[in-house]
Amino acid sequence: MGLVKDTFDIDEKMAYVKNESAVDSRDINLHYLYSQVMLNPSTEATDALTTALNQRMVVDKRFNEMFPVHMEAFKQSEISAPSDYNCYRTLIDTYEASCGKFDDYSMKYMKIFAAECEGLKSFPENQVKSVEKIKNSC
């Protein structure tokens, strides 16, 4: 381990500090807006942060209501990659037409559509119901 540490100049304490202060790529905009409020607590900056937080809450609520079973698997990181790409594309297109384009934050929930499509393999005729769930939630 000493050779690796010396060769790559690895400092475990610094690595820990960097990892703890890292920002998830989906949260960069939120982090930026928060920083703006802290640096300049103007009405505009506060409104922008509030809007971003409200949009996140809407997306979270929407996916919890549309596919609660898949949300549990999502929270446990138990969703696999999609294999039915036609179904997956249909659900994504339906969401974007009904609810708006995905942003960096909401893209994390695309896995929910993959899980739904995997479940629909046994009952492909139920894709219509999934499409309606999406339309009705928006």
GUNU-929961 format. One record per residue (C-alpha): x, y, z; residue in three letters; residue number from 1. Coordinates in steps of 0.05 Angstrom, whole numbers, plus 32768, in hexadecimal, padded with zeros to 4 digits. Layout:
! residues N
+------+------+------+------+-----+
:    u :    v :    w : code : pos :
+------+------+------+------+-----+
:    X :    Y :    Z :  ala : NUM :
...
+------+------+------+------+-----+
! end
This chain:
! residues 138
+------+------+------+------+-----+
:    u :    v :    w : code : pos :
+------+------+------+------+-----+
: 8000 : 8000 : 8000 :  met :   1 :
: 803A : 802F : 800E :  gly :   2 :
: 8052 : 802A : 7FC6 :  leu :   3 :
: 800D : 803A : 7FAB :  val :   4 :
: 8005 : 8074 : 7FDB :  lys :   5 :
: 8049 : 8090 : 7FC9 :  asp :   6 :
: 8040 : 8085 : 7F7E :  thr :   7 :
: 7FFB : 80A5 : 7F79 :  phe :   8 :
: 8003 : 80D5 : 7FB3 :  asp :   9 :
: 7FC3 : 80BB : 7FD3 :  ile :  10 :
: 7FB0 : 80DE : 8012 :  asp :  11 :
: 7F76 : 80B8 : 8032 :  glu :  12 :
: 7F61 : 80F4 : 805C :  lys :  13 :
: 7F5E : 8122 : 8020 :  met :  14 :
: 7F39 : 80ED : 7FF7 :  ala :  15 :
: 7F05 : 80E8 : 802E :  tyr :  16 :
: 7EFD : 8134 : 8031 :  val :  17 :
: 7EF5 : 8138 : 7FE5 :  lys :  18 :
: 7EC2 : 8100 : 7FE4 :  asn :  19 :
: 7E99 : 811E : 801D :  glu :  20 :
: 7E97 : 8163 : 7FFB :  ser :  21 :
: 7E86 : 8148 : 7FB6 :  ala :  22 :
: 7E45 : 815D : 7F96 :  val :  23 :
: 7E1B : 812A : 7F6F :  asp :  24 :
: 7E18 : 813F : 7F26 :  ser :  25 :
: 7DCC : 8141 : 7F2A :  arg :  26 :
: 7DD1 : 8174 : 7F62 :  asp :  27 :
: 7E02 : 81A5 : 7F43 :  ile :  28 :
: 7DCC : 81D7 : 7F2F :  asn :  29 :
: 7DAC : 81D3 : 7F74 :  leu :  30 :
: 7DF0 : 81DC : 7F95 :  his :  31 :
: 7DFC : 8219 : 7F68 :  tyr :  32 :
: 7DB9 : 8238 : 7F79 :  leu :  33 :
: 7DC5 : 822D : 7FC3 :  tyr :  34 :
: 7E0A : 824E : 7FBD :  ser :  35 :
: 7DEA : 8289 : 7F9A :  gln :  36 :
: 7DB9 : 8292 : 7FD4 :  val :  37 :
: 7DF1 : 828E : 8006 :  met :  38 :
: 7E1C : 82C0 : 7FE0 :  leu :  39 :
: 7DE3 : 82EF : 7FCC :  asn :  40 :
: 7DA3 : 82E3 : 7FF2 :  pro :  41 :
: 7D78 : 8309 : 7FC0 :  ser :  42 :
: 7D30 : 82FA : 7FAF :  thr :  43 :
: 7D44 : 82E0 : 7F6A :  glu :  44 :
: 7D78 : 82B0 : 7F86 :  ala :  45 :
: 7D48 : 8297 : 7FBB :  thr :  46 :
: 7D10 : 828F : 7F89 :  asp :  47 :
: 7D3C : 8267 : 7F5A :  ala :  48 :
: 7D51 : 8238 : 7F92 :  leu :  49 :
: 7D09 : 8230 : 7FA9 :  thr :  50 :
: 7CF2 : 8221 : 7F62 :  thr :  51 :
: 7D28 : 81EC : 7F5A :  ala :  52 :
: 7D15 : 81CB : 7F9C :  leu :  53 :
: 7CCB : 81CC : 7F8B :  asn :  54 :
: 7CD8 : 81AD : 7F47 :  gln :  55 :
: 7CFF : 8175 : 7F68 :  arg :  56 :
: 7CC7 : 8168 : 7F99 :  met :  57 :
: 7C95 : 8165 : 7F5F :  val :  58 :
: 7CC0 : 8132 : 7F3A :  val :  59 :
: 7CCB : 8108 : 7F79 :  asp :  60 :
: 7C80 : 8108 : 7F89 :  lys :  61 :
: 7C6E : 80F8 : 7F41 :  arg :  62 :
: 7C9A : 80BA : 7F3C :  phe :  63 :
: 7C84 : 80A2 : 7F81 :  asn :  64 :
: 7C3B : 80A6 : 7F6B :  glu :  65 :
: 7C45 : 8088 : 7F25 :  met :  66 :
: 7C6F : 804C : 7F38 :  phe :  67 :
: 7C73 : 8042 : 7F84 :  pro :  68 :
: 7C8B : 7FFA : 7F80 :  val :  69 :
: 7CC4 : 800C : 7F51 :  his :  70 :
: 7CD7 : 8047 : 7F7E :  met :  71 :
: 7CE5 : 8016 : 7FB6 :  glu :  72 :
: 7D14 : 7FEF : 7F89 :  ala :  73 :
: 7D32 : 8030 : 7F71 :  phe :  74 :
: 7D41 : 8046 : 7FB8 :  lys :  75 :
: 7D63 : 8003 : 7FC4 :  gln :  76 :
: 7D8B : 8009 : 7F82 :  ser :  77 :
: 7D6B : 7FC9 : 7F69 :  glu :  78 :
: 7D56 : 7FDE : 7F23 :  ile :  79 :
: 7D79 : 7FC0 : 7EE8 :  ser :  80 :
: 7D86 : 7FDF : 7EA4 :  ala :  81 :
: 7D4E : 7FE0 : 7E71 :  pro :  82 :
: 7D49 : 7FAA : 7E3D :  ser :  83 :
: 7D07 : 7FBC : 7E1C :  asp :  84 :
: 7D1D : 7FFD : 7DFB :  tyr :  85 :
: 7CDC : 8008 : 7DD5 :  asn :  86 :
: 7CB4 : 8009 : 7E15 :  cys :  87 :
: 7CEA : 8032 : 7E38 :  tyr :  88 :
: 7CE9 : 8066 : 7E00 :  arg :  89 :
: 7C9D : 8068 : 7E01 :  thr :  90 :
: 7C9B : 8077 : 7E4C :  leu :  91 :
: 7CD2 : 80AC : 7E46 :  ile :  92 :
: 7CAF : 80CD : 7E0B :  asp :  93 :
: 7C6D : 80CC : 7E30 :  thr :  94 :
: 7C8B : 80EB : 7E6E :  tyr :  95 :
: 7CAE : 8122 : 7E46 :  glu :  96 :
: 7C6E : 8131 : 7E1E :  ala :  97 :
: 7C43 : 8133 : 7E5C :  ser :  98 :
: 7C70 : 814C : 7E94 :  cys :  99 :
: 7CA8 : 8170 : 7E71 :  gly : 100 :
: 7CF0 : 815F : 7E5E :  lys : 101 :
: 7D1C : 813A : 7E8F :  phe : 102 :
: 7D50 : 8164 : 7EB2 :  asp : 103 :
: 7D8F : 814E : 7ED5 :  asp : 104 :
: 7D69 : 813E : 7F15 :  tyr : 105 :
: 7D2D : 811A : 7EF7 :  ser : 106 :
: 7D58 : 80EF : 7ECA :  met : 107 :
: 7D6A : 80C4 : 7F05 :  lys : 108 :
: 7D23 : 80AA : 7F04 :  tyr : 109 :
: 7D28 : 808F : 7EBD :  met : 110 :
: 7D3B : 804E : 7EDF :  lys : 111 :
: 7CF3 : 804A : 7EF7 :  ile : 112 :
: 7CDC : 8045 : 7EAF :  phe : 113 :
: 7D0F : 800E : 7EA3 :  ala : 114 :
: 7CF2 : 7FE7 : 7EDD :  ala : 115 :
: 7CAB : 7FF2 : 7EC5 :  glu : 116 :
: 7CBD : 7FD9 : 7E80 :  cys : 117 :
: 7CDD : 7F9B : 7E9D :  glu : 118 :
: 7C9D : 7F8D : 7EC4 :  gly : 119 :
: 7C74 : 7F98 : 7E85 :  leu : 120 :
: 7C98 : 7F61 : 7E5F :  lys : 121 :
: 7C67 : 7F2F : 7E7D :  ser : 122 :
: 7C2B : 7F5C : 7E6E :  phe : 123 :
: 7C3C : 7F89 : 7E33 :  pro : 124 :
: 7BF4 : 7F9D : 7E2A :  glu : 125 :
: 7BFA : 7FC3 : 7E6D :  asn : 126 :
: 7C2A : 7FF5 : 7E4E :  gln : 127 :
: 7BEC : 801F : 7E3F :  val : 128 :
: 7BDD : 8022 : 7E89 :  lys : 129 :
: 7C25 : 8039 : 7E98 :  ser : 130 :
: 7C1F : 806F : 7E63 :  val : 131 :
: 7BDE : 8086 : 7E83 :  glu : 132 :
: 7BFE : 8088 : 7EC8 :  lys : 133 :
: 7C33 : 80B6 : 7EAE :  ile : 134 :
: 7C01 : 80E3 : 7E8A :  lys : 135 :
: 7BD3 : 80E7 : 7EC6 :  asn : 136 :
: 7C0C : 80F9 : 7EF6 :  ser : 137 :
: 7C1D : 8137 : 7ECF :  cys : 138 :
+------+------+------+------+-----+
! end
